């Protein structure tokens, strides 16, 4: 076990552009490793890129970024078949599982076909930090809004459900997201939940949000609650990573 209790970091973040390398671990990805609270050895991170179809050029950027961060990184591929003989043993031995973005719908279908949803649930319960950006954040919730079916934003209601409620991502960068997500919450298609601007993350301990973090200033998280009039949207100010947690 690494984290003291089941932990999820759901974000709009991941790799950032580097100066000497093409990519570096962003502050949110580093925070996932900090949440694992590893001592006396190099942290172990497995990257899962199912939502993007397991593209090999993405793996190269992640491995380069991991080396620069001093992290032992591996990949779990499911296309064309699993690249690891014992997927369960590998994931249970990790400190962090980081899931990258792409198609939420395809991710959920492929994971369920391989039983990966059950393995990740066990890993979460044992203290492996589950984290990711975009589709890699949406998947842990009951549901969310996604462009998986095409340019329009659609509601998906069958997330893994390790944490309650719905999630929206890219809330400040994609003008289609906010109205689509608000409609889905207002009409009951999706339950109440949260939305994330770029560079923001929600930290869950168990099934409750315990911290809201950001890798840059001027961005927000949002809490959405269905009301008789529609939806109440409340801005939640994140803590800029690097600042101390308030007592």
C-alpha positions, 0 to 999 in steps of 0.5 A, spaced: 500 500 500 502 507 498 496 512 499 493 511 506 486 511 504 483 510 497 485 516 493 483 519 486 486 525 483 481 527 477 484 533 473 485 537 466 492 536 466 498 531 465 504 532 461 506 539 459 511 542 454 519 541 456 525 546 455 530 540 454 525 535 453 519 534 448 515 533 454 515 533 462 510 531 468 506 537 469 505 539 476 498 535 477 502 529 475 507 530 480 502 531 485 499 524 484 506 522 486 506 526 492 499 523 494 502 516 494 507 518 499 513 513 497 519 513 501 526 510 500 525 508 493 523 511 486 516 512 485 512 507 480 507 510 475 503 506 470 501 510 464 494 507 461 493 510 454 486 506 452 482 512 451 487 514 445 488 507 442 495 506 445 499 510 440 506 508 441 509 516 440 505 518 446 508 512 450 515 515 448 514 522 450 511 519 457 517 515 458 522 521 456 518 525 461 518 520 467 526 519 466 526 527 467 522 526 473 526 520 476 520 516 476 520 508 474 514 508 468 511 503 465 505 502 460 499 498 460 497 497 453 490 493 451 491 494 443 491 489 440 492 485 446 494 486 453 502 487 453 503 484 460 501 477 462 499 479 469 495 485 469 493 485 476 499 483 479 503 489 475 497 494 477 497 492 484 505 493 485 504 501 482 504 507 486 500 511 481 496 509 475 495 515 470 490 515 465 490 519 459 485 523 455 481 521 449 475 517 448 471 516 455 466 511 451 472 507 448 476 507 454 470 504 458 468 499 453 475 496 452 476 496 460 470 492 461 472 487 456 478 486 459 476 486 466 480 492 468 475 496 471 475 491 477 482 491 477 483 498 478 477 498 483 482 493 487 488 497 486 484 503 489 482 500 495 489 498 496 492 505 496 494 505 489 493 512 487 488 513 481 489 519 477 489 522 470 486 528 465 480 529 461 477 522 460 482 519 465 478 524 470 471 523 467 472 515 468 472 514 475 465 518 476 458 516 475 458 520 469 460 526 465 460 529 458 464 527 453 465 528 445 466 521 444 461 520 439 463 526 435 463 534 435 457 535 440 458 534 447 454 528 450 452 525 457 455 518 459 452 515 465 456 509 466 462 511 469 466 506 473 463 510 479 468 510 484 467 517 486 460 520 486 456 525 482 458 527 475 464 531 472 465 536 466 472 537 463 475 543 459 470 547 462 474 554 460 477 552 454 471 549 450 465 553 449 460 547 448 462 544 455 459 548 460 452 549 456 451 541 455 453 539 462 449 544 465 443 541 461 445 534 463 444 536 470 438 540 470 434 535 466 437 529 471 441 525 465 447 526 470 447 527 477 450 533 481 457 534 481 463 538 479 467 541 473 474 543 471 478 548 468 484 547 464 490 545 469 485 544 475 484 537 479 480 534 485 483 530 490 478 525 493 480 521 499 475 515 499 469 518 496 469 525 498 473 531 495 478 533 500 482 538 496 482 542 490 489 544 486 491 548 480 498 548 476 497 555 474 493 561 477 486 564 475 483 557 474 477 554 477 473 548 479 465 549 479 460 545 483 454 544 480 447 542 483 440 541 480 435 546 483 427 547 481 430 553 476 435 549 473 442 548 475 446 552 481 453 553 479 458 555 485 465 557 483 471 553 488 477 556 488 483 551 488 489 551 491 495 553 487 500 547 487 506 549 491 502 553 497 501 549 503 495 546 505 491 550 510 490 547 517 
